[in-house]
Amino acid sequence: MNHIFEQHKKWINIAKTFGADDLAEDFVQDSYIKILNKEKVNESFFYFVLRSTIADHFRKEKRECKFHIWVYWYSYTCKRNKSTY
């Protein structure tokens, strides 16, 4: 696995291409943790783990954003309806 760790800057640059500018280092570190107990890891596998880690983060962020929008809409609608009674 040392060959993966030796390419740390490469992985950070790849993470940045996925849109993870400020969090690229964090995503690479999280991906290292995910492969820590694997016996055989090649670059393709690590690339897949890194991409999945970033995609999961953005998917979760998108879901949380939708929830916040829904809560705002719901609270706005309730306030508006109460004032009309």
C-alpha positions in Angstrom: 0.0 0.0 0.0 3.0 2.3 0.2 2.8 3.0 -3.5 -0.7 4.5 -2.9 0.5 6.7 0.0 3.5 7.9 -2.0 1.2 9.5 -4.6 -0.6 11.6 -2.0 -0.4 14.8 -4.0 -1.7 13.0 -7.1 -4.8 11.9 -5.1 -5.4 15.4 -3.8 -5.3 16.8 -7.3 -7.8 14.0 -8.5 -10.1 14.9 -5.6 -10.0 18.5 -6.6 -11.1 17.6 -10.1 -14.2 16.0 -8.6 -15.1 19.4 -7.1 -13.7 18.8 -3.7 -11.5 21.9 -3.6 -11.3 22.7 0.1 -12.0 19.2 1.4 -9.7 17.3 -1.0 -7.2 16.5 1.8 -10.0 15.2 4.0 -11.4 13.0 1.4 -8.0 11.5 0.6 -7.4 10.8 4.3 -10.9 9.2 4.6 -10.2 7.0 1.6 -6.9 5.9 3.2 -8.8 4.8 6.3 -11.2 2.8 4.2 -8.4 0.8 2.5 -6.3 0.4 5.6 -7.3 -3.2 6.3 -7.3 -4.4 2.6 -4.5 -6.7 1.6 -4.1 -5.8 -2.0 -4.8 -2.3 -3.2 -4.0 -1.0 -6.6 -4.4 2.5 -8.0 -7.7 1.7 -9.8 -9.2 0.4 -6.6 -8.1 3.5 -4.6 -9.4 5.7 -7.4 -12.8 4.0 -7.0 -12.7 4.4 -3.2 -11.8 8.1 -3.5 -14.5 8.8 -6.1 -17.1 7.0 -4.0 -16.1 8.8 -0.8 -16.5 12.2 -2.5 -19.8 11.2 -4.2 -21.2 10.0 -0.9 -20.4 13.3 0.7 -22.1 15.3 -2.0 -25.1 13.0 -2.1 -25.5 13.4 1.6 -25.0 17.2 1.4 -27.7 17.4 -1.4 -30.1 15.3 0.7 -29.5 17.6 3.7 -30.0 20.7 1.6 -33.4 19.4 0.3 -34.4 18.7 3.9 -33.6 22.2 5.0 -35.5 23.7 2.0 -38.5 21.5 2.9 -38.4 22.6 6.6 -38.2 26.2 5.5 -41.1 25.8 3.1 -43.2 24.0 5.7 -42.5 26.6 8.4 -43.2 29.4 6.0 -46.5 27.8 4.8 -47.6 27.2 8.4 -46.9 30.8 9.4 -48.7 32.2 6.4 -51.7 30.0 6.9 -52.0 31.0 10.6 -52.0 34.6 9.8 -55.0 34.2 7.4 -57.3 32.8 10.1 
